[in-house]
Structure formats: C-alpha cells, structure tokens
C-alpha cells in the first residue's frame, strides 16, 4: 500500500463520481438524440483514457450538458453516423492546438462570454427537456421551444399519459432540489442517482404509462464512422460544426480546470497538456462513434469533495462505468425518460449564473450585457453564432475601453490655447477628437500637447496633422504640436 498511499481515498471518491456520472451520461446521450450507451462510452473513455493522461489531476471528463444542444443539432442535421467524424476531427484539432501550446490562450476568453454561453445552453436545455418530461417532441430551434411551451402545457393537461410523465419529471427535480437538506449520511448517495432510482421504482410499482430508455446493447451502439461519413467533411456546415465542437469543448474544459484548481491544494493544471488529453479522448470517442467529451465541473467537484488525491479516482470511475455498461445493460431499460429530463432541467438551471449576473450588473454592467446578449443569441439563433456574437461584443467593448481619451483645454484669455490629449488615441475616438479641436477658436494660436498619449494610431496621427495644417492657414501662428 506504500506504493499507493492514497488508494483508499481515491477508491472511495471513484465510487461517488461513478454514481454521479451514470444518470448524467445516460441523460445527456438521450437528450442529444443518441443511444444511451454512447453516453456511457464517452464517460468510460473520459475516465480511463483522458484520466490517465497528464494535464489536470483531479478533474473528470465525460459527456457534458453544455454540449447537448450542439450535439442534438448536429445529429438532427447530419445524422448519427456523421457524429463520430465530427468528434474525431474536433479531437485531432484539440491535439494540434495543445501541441502548438494554444491551451493557455483559452484563458483569455472573456468570462462573460463563457457564462453567457452556459446560460444560453441552460435555457435551451430547460425548454427542450420540458417537452421530453411530458413525453412530447420538442421543436427544433431554441426560440420555437420557448414560444411553444404554453401550447404544450395545454396539450399535457388534457392527456393522462402526459400528466403521469410530467409528475415523474417534476418528482425527480423535487428530489434533487431537496436532497441537499437531508442529513450528511443520506447525502452519501448522489441526489441524481437517488432521484432516478426513486422515479424508476414509482414507475414500476404503479405501472405508469411512461416511456423508458431504449436499450441497444453496448457493442451494437458502437458504430465507427464509415467512408461515407468522412465524405461529409467536404460540407462547409460540417466543418463549422467541427470548429464549434473544438472551441466550445476546449473552452468549457479549460475553464472547468481553472475552477477545479480553486477547490484543492494539489498540482495545478497544465493547460496545454490538458487540452491534448481532451483531444486524445475525443479522438477515441470519434473512432467509436460516441459523444464528444469535456471536463465536467459537476463530476470534478464531486471528485474533489469526496476526498480524491490523485488521478486514480477518475480512472477507476471509468472502470466502474465500463463494468456497469457491460454487466447491467438491462438496468437502463427500466429508467423512465421523464426522470432523465428532470435531471437535465436541473442541470440546465445550474448552468444559468444568476448570482454572477447580479454581481456583474452592479459592478461591470457592460460585461453583464455581453452575458445576456450571448445567452439570448444562442436561444434565438444557434449555439455557434451566438458564441461568435458574444466574442465580437467582447472584442468591441475591449477596443472601446482601450480607446479611452481625455482632451483638456486650457485658455487663460491671452496667449496660445493649450490642448492636452491623454489616454489612447485610436480611430474609434477620432470623430470626438476632431469635433473638439475644430470647435477651438480659429483666430488664436494653439499648442497641442500629445505627450500624455499612451498610444497614437496612424489614422489619428494623420488626421491631427491635417487639422493642424488647416488651422494654420487662417493667418494665425502655426499649431505647435508636441509629439510623444
């Protein structure tokens, strides 16, 4: 045991993470339009393959609720056989980015954009899974999901089957919300697992007319992509989805790593190596035709809180998932679908950063607006374009703040007028600069002092020189310019 001094702690943590991961793996797969077993496959690869690789020692990878919307859109548009190609290509891109040491650059992405992305995903997940909880098919687009909810509610009230299904889903959410208030010994069992187990028992005991998970078998669900699927890479829409998978999965994983580092005192994450570990895992998931993976904060925090000390805990959790998928596949067929919908509604709610939004609105209103606009864009347009809109707003806000400029005019009534520019003179503030200078008296000498500028771009320099020449032609003394 001296060779593995923390085996007891890691073993216990691995069991906890396994119990947390099972319902989430299955729920994410079903919500993504894929067989339940593929969610378990991604969890197995995330545990055993990514878990063995260097990068972050305690964060746990697997199928993530944050990619559910994007995966569902991809499966709906391109078909399940193409999913493996998308994930494989994204994994290879992650490996390349890690090798080029681009992992650390993901830390430069605005937090408001990432929080907005998660909030938008959360809203779409909640809206879509409310239909699933009622046993109905959800509309395709995010905005249609939300607009159609009142009509779906009316239909559900008039159907006995839908009422039973909604009751199971609502009961699952209620159990998960109230689970934290139970004594600590009871909470040794994860709330999601307890909620699914109770929903399954109630469904069986009362023989409720509720849909359950469709089981295909682990081997039958694994379908490596064929040559036809690889041919889809010539489709620009497929390449756009690969890029979306890569950027969003990488950002979510590396932001999760930063959050997990704050939860423990062990070794810090090596971001480039972690990106390569994620890439290796996604490459294998793609070869197996499984779902994409990211590091998942829910599983990772459960791992740390359960006392894990080394990467052995996450590897063992992958082993337990493999044994469960291989030895107890029939157990999946007993799980009611509305219970999984309830778990994902709860997960979607937790993705919406209510507290952070309130703090941002109070202290950094511009960042709060970027968060809200990013979330609404994801709901109203789609995942990829919503994130691009958020990034564009973030860049525009940074450029605007970076171009902060102050013009101070000192006029003593006699002698030259002194104009002092300080800050950053960029083309964004050029109209304001020229308006202010052109409003100065034409019949007085002017001294323009630029020594307080941190930055003077070419457009501003040229415009100021032109203004000085124009002003000097009115018969007054030439404008004296002090250049930094």
DRENTORVO-906258 format. One line per 3 residues: their letters; for each residue x, y, z of C-alpha. Coordinates in steps of 0.25 Angstrom, whole numbers, plus 5000, padded with zeros to 4 digits. Layout:
<nodes>
a	X Y Z; ...
</nodes>
This chain:
<nodes>
xxx	5000 5000 5000; 5012 5009 5001; 5013 5010 4986
xxx	4999 5015 4986; 4998 5023 4999; 4984 5030 4995
xxx	4977 5017 4989; 4966 5017 5000; 4963 5032 4998
xxx	4963 5030 4982; 4955 5017 4983; 4944 5024 4991
xxx	4944 5036 4982; 4943 5028 4969; 4930 5021 4974
xxx	4924 5034 4977; 4928 5040 4964; 4923 5027 4957
xxx	4909 5029 4964; 4908 5044 4960; 4913 5040 4945
xxx	4903 5029 4942; 4890 5037 4941; 4897 5049 4935
xxx	4904 5041 4924; 4890 5034 4920; 4882 5047 4921
xxx	4892 5055 4912; 4892 5044 4902; 4877 5043 4901
xxx	4875 5058 4901; 4886 5058 4889; 4878 5049 4881
xxx	4888 5037 4882; 4887 5023 4889; 4888 5024 4904
xxx	4900 5014 4903; 4908 5025 4895; 4908 5034 4907
xxx	4914 5023 4916; 4924 5020 4905; 4929 5035 4906
xxx	4929 5034 4921; 4938 5021 4920; 4947 5028 4910
xxx	4948 5041 4919; 4951 5033 4931; 4961 5022 4926
xxx	4968 5029 4914; 4967 5044 4918; 4968 5041 4933
xxx	4982 5034 4931; 4988 5046 4923; 4995 5058 4929
xxx	4988 5071 4930; 4979 5073 4942; 4980 5062 4952
xxx	4966 5063 4959; 4956 5068 4948; 4947 5057 4942
xxx	4943 5057 4927; 4931 5051 4920; 4918 5055 4912
xxx	4914 5069 4917; 4901 5076 4917; 4908 5088 4912
xxx	4909 5081 4898; 4895 5075 4898; 4889 5086 4889
xxx	4901 5086 4879; 4901 5070 4878; 4886 5070 4876
xxx	4886 5080 4865; 4898 5072 4858; 4891 5059 4860
xxx	4878 5065 4854; 4884 5072 4842; 4895 5062 4838
xxx	4891 5048 4845; 4897 5040 4856; 4907 5033 4846
xxx	4914 5046 4844; 4915 5049 4859; 4927 5041 4860
xxx	4934 5049 4849; 4931 5062 4856; 4936 5057 4869
xxx	4949 5051 4863; 4952 5063 4855; 4950 5072 4867
xxx	4959 5063 4876; 4970 5064 4865; 4969 5079 4865
xxx	4970 5079 4880; 4983 5071 4880; 4988 5080 4869
xxx	4985 5093 4878; 4991 5086 4890; 5004 5083 4883
xxx	5004 5097 4878; 5003 5102 4892; 4990 5109 4890
xxx	4983 5104 4902; 4987 5116 4911; 4980 5125 4901
xxx	4966 5120 4905; 4968 5127 4918; 4968 5140 4910
xxx	4953 5138 4906; 4944 5147 4914; 4937 5141 4926
xxx	4924 5148 4922; 4924 5141 4908; 4926 5127 4915
xxx	4916 5130 4925; 4906 5135 4914; 4909 5122 4906
xxx	4906 5113 4918; 4893 5122 4921; 4888 5121 4907
xxx	4891 5106 4907; 4884 5104 4920; 4871 5112 4915
xxx	4871 5103 4902; 4873 5090 4911; 4861 5094 4920
xxx	4852 5098 4909; 4855 5085 4901; 4854 5076 4913
xxx	4841 5081 4918; 4835 5075 4905; 4842 5062 4908
xxx	4837 5062 4922; 4823 5062 4916; 4826 5051 4906
xxx	4825 5061 4894; 4835 5064 4883; 4841 5078 4885
xxx	4842 5088 4873; 4856 5089 4866; 4860 5103 4869
xxx	4862 5109 4883; 4853 5121 4881; 4842 5111 4876
xxx	4844 5103 4888; 4841 5114 4897; 4829 5120 4889
xxx	4823 5106 4888; 4823 5104 4903; 4809 5109 4906
xxx	4802 5101 4895; 4810 5089 4900; 4805 5091 4914
xxx	4790 5091 4909; 4792 5078 4902; 4799 5072 4914
xxx	4787 5075 4923; 4778 5068 4914; 4786 5055 4914
xxx	4787 5045 4925; 4800 5039 4919; 4806 5053 4919
xxx	4801 5056 4933; 4808 5044 4938; 4820 5047 4931
xxx	4821 5061 4936; 4819 5056 4950; 4831 5047 4949
xxx	4839 5058 4943; 4835 5068 4954; 4837 5058 4965
xxx	4851 5056 4960; 4854 5070 4961; 4848 5072 4975
xxx	4856 5060 4980; 4869 5066 4974; 4866 5080 4980
xxx	4862 5075 4994; 4874 5065 4994; 4884 5075 5000
xxx	4875 5077 5012; 4876 5063 5017; 4886 5058 5027
xxx	4900 5056 5022; 4899 5041 5023; 4888 5041 5014
xxx	4895 5050 5004; 4906 5040 5002; 4897 5035 4991
xxx	4897 5046 4980; 4884 5053 4978; 4883 5050 4963
xxx	4884 5035 4965; 4874 5035 4977; 4864 5043 4968
xxx	4865 5033 4957; 4865 5021 4965; 4852 5026 4972
xxx	4846 5030 4959; 4849 5016 4954; 4843 5009 4966
xxx	4830 5018 4965; 4828 5015 4951; 4829 5000 4953
xxx	4821 5000 4965; 4809 5007 4959; 4811 5002 4945
xxx	4811 5017 4940; 4810 5019 4925; 4823 5025 4924
xxx	4834 5024 4913; 4847 5017 4917; 4861 5017 4912
xxx	4863 5009 4899; 4874 4999 4900; 4882 4995 4888
xxx	4894 4988 4895; 4908 4994 4897; 4914 4987 4885
xxx	4903 4990 4876; 4903 5004 4879; 4918 5006 4876
xxx	4918 5009 4861; 4931 5014 4856; 4929 5025 4845
xxx	4930 5019 4830; 4935 5025 4818; 4922 5032 4814
xxx	4922 5039 4827; 4937 5044 4825; 4932 5050 4811
xxx	4923 5059 4819; 4936 5067 4823; 4935 5074 4809
xxx	4922 5080 4814; 4925 5095 4820; 4913 5093 4830
xxx	4920 5080 4835; 4934 5088 4837; 4927 5099 4844
xxx	4921 5089 4854; 4935 5083 4856; 4940 5097 4859
xxx	4929 5099 4869; 4931 5086 4876; 4946 5089 4877
xxx	4945 5103 4882; 4933 5101 4892; 4938 5087 4897
xxx	4952 5093 4899; 4947 5106 4906; 4938 5098 4915
xxx	4949 5088 4919; 4960 5099 4922; 4950 5108 4930
xxx	4946 5095 4938; 4961 5093 4940; 4963 5107 4946
xxx	4950 5105 4955; 4955 5091 4960; 4969 5097 4963
xxx	4962 5106 4973; 4956 5094 4980; 4969 5087 4984
xxx	4983 5089 4988; 4989 5079 4979; 4997 5081 4966
xxx	4992 5092 4957; 4986 5089 4943; 4996 5089 4931
xxx	4987 5095 4921; 4993 5091 4908; 4995 5076 4913
xxx	4980 5076 4918; 4976 5081 4904; 4984 5070 4898
xxx	4977 5060 4908; 4964 5065 4904; 4968 5063 4889
xxx	4972 5049 4891; 4959 5045 4898; 4951 5052 4887
xxx	4959 5045 4876; 4956 5032 4882; 4941 5035 4885
xxx	4940 5039 4870; 4946 5026 4865; 4936 5019 4874
xxx	4925 5028 4868; 4922 5033 4883; 4918 5047 4888
xxx	4928 5058 4890; 4934 5060 4903; 4938 5071 4912
xxx	4943 5073 4926; 4930 5073 4935; 4930 5082 4947
xxx	4919 5074 4954; 4927 5061 4954; 4940 5069 4956
xxx	4935 5076 4969; 4929 5063 4974; 4942 5056 4972
xxx	4950 5067 4980; 4939 5067 4991; 4939 5052 4992
xxx	4954 5053 4996; 4961 5049 4983; 4976 5051 4984
xxx	4981 5046 4970; 4977 5043 4956; 4974 5028 4961
xxx	4960 5033 4965; 4955 5037 4951; 4962 5025 4944
xxx	4954 5016 4954; 4941 5023 4951; 4943 5020 4937
xxx	4945 5005 4940; 4932 5005 4948; 4925 5011 4937
xxx	4930 5000 4927; 4926 4989 4937; 4912 4995 4938
xxx	4911 4996 4923; 4916 4982 4921; 4909 4975 4932
xxx	4896 4982 4935; 4891 4988 4922; 4877 4983 4924
xxx	4876 4993 4936; 4876 5004 4926; 4863 4999 4920
xxx	4856 5002 4934; 4859 5016 4935; 4848 5026 4931
xxx	4851 5037 4921; 4844 5048 4929; 4853 5045 4940
xxx	4865 5048 4931; 4858 5060 4926; 4857 5065 4941
xxx	4872 5063 4943; 4875 5071 4931; 4865 5082 4934
xxx	4872 5083 4948; 4886 5083 4941; 4881 5094 4931
xxx	4876 5102 4943; 4890 5101 4949; 4897 5106 4937
xxx	4890 5119 4938; 4899 5128 4946; 4888 5136 4954
xxx	4898 5141 4965; 4909 5145 4956; 4899 5153 4947
xxx	4895 5161 4959; 4909 5164 4963; 4913 5167 4949
xxx	4901 5177 4947; 4905 5184 4960; 4920 5185 4957
xxx	4922 5183 4942; 4909 5186 4934; 4916 5184 4921
xxx	4920 5170 4924; 4906 5167 4929; 4900 5172 4916
xxx	4910 5163 4908; 4906 5151 4916; 4891 5154 4914
xxx	4893 5156 4899; 4901 5144 4897; 4891 5135 4904
xxx	4879 5141 4896; 4887 5140 4883; 4889 5125 4886
xxx	4874 5123 4889; 4870 5132 4877; 4880 5128 4866
xxx	4888 5116 4869; 4900 5111 4878; 4912 5115 4869
xxx	4907 5128 4864; 4902 5132 4878; 4916 5130 4883
xxx	4922 5138 4872; 4913 5149 4875; 4917 5149 4889
xxx	4932 5149 4885; 4930 5160 4875; 4923 5169 4886
xxx	4934 5166 4896; 4945 5170 4886; 4937 5183 4883
xxx	4936 5186 4897; 4951 5184 4900; 4954 5192 4888
xxx	4945 5203 4892; 4951 5203 4907; 4965 5203 4901
xxx	4962 5215 4893; 4959 5224 4905; 4963 5238 4902
xxx	4963 5251 4910; 4964 5265 4904; 4968 5276 4914
xxx	4967 5291 4908; 4974 5302 4916; 4970 5316 4911
xxx	4976 5327 4920; 4969 5338 4911; 4983 5343 4906
xxx	4994 5336 4898; 4992 5322 4892; 4981 5312 4895
xxx	4987 5299 4901; 4981 5286 4897; 4986 5273 4905
xxx	4982 5259 4900; 4984 5248 4909; 4980 5233 4908
xxx	4979 5225 4895; 4976 5232 4882; 4970 5222 4873
xxx	4961 5223 4860; 4949 5219 4869; 4950 5233 4876
xxx	4955 5241 4864; 4941 5248 4862; 4941 5252 4876
xxx	4955 5258 4875; 4953 5265 4863; 4940 5271 4867
xxx	4947 5276 4880; 4959 5282 4873; 4951 5288 4861
xxx	4942 5296 4872; 4954 5303 4877; 4955 5318 4872
xxx	4961 5320 4858; 4968 5333 4861; 4976 5329 4873
xxx	4990 5321 4873; 4989 5307 4879; 4998 5298 4885
xxx	4995 5283 4884; 5002 5274 4894; 5001 5259 4891
xxx	5012 5255 4902; 5001 5249 4910; 4996 5239 4900
xxx	5000 5224 4902; 4996 5221 4888; 4994 5229 4875
xxx	4990 5220 4863; 4993 5224 4849; 4979 5229 4846
xxx	4979 5239 4858; 4993 5244 4855; 4989 5247 4840
xxx	4976 5253 4844; 4983 5262 4854; 4994 5266 4844
xxx	4983 5270 4834; 4975 5278 4845; 4988 5286 4849
xxx	4991 5289 4834; 4976 5294 4832; 4976 5302 4845
xxx	4990 5309 4841; 4985 5314 4828; 4975 5324 4835
xxx	4986 5335 4837; 4990 5331 4851; 5003 5325 4856
xxx	5004 5310 4852; 4999 5300 4862; 5010 5295 4871
xxx	5010 5280 4873; 5017 5273 4884; 5018 5258 4880
x	5022 5247 4890
</nodes>
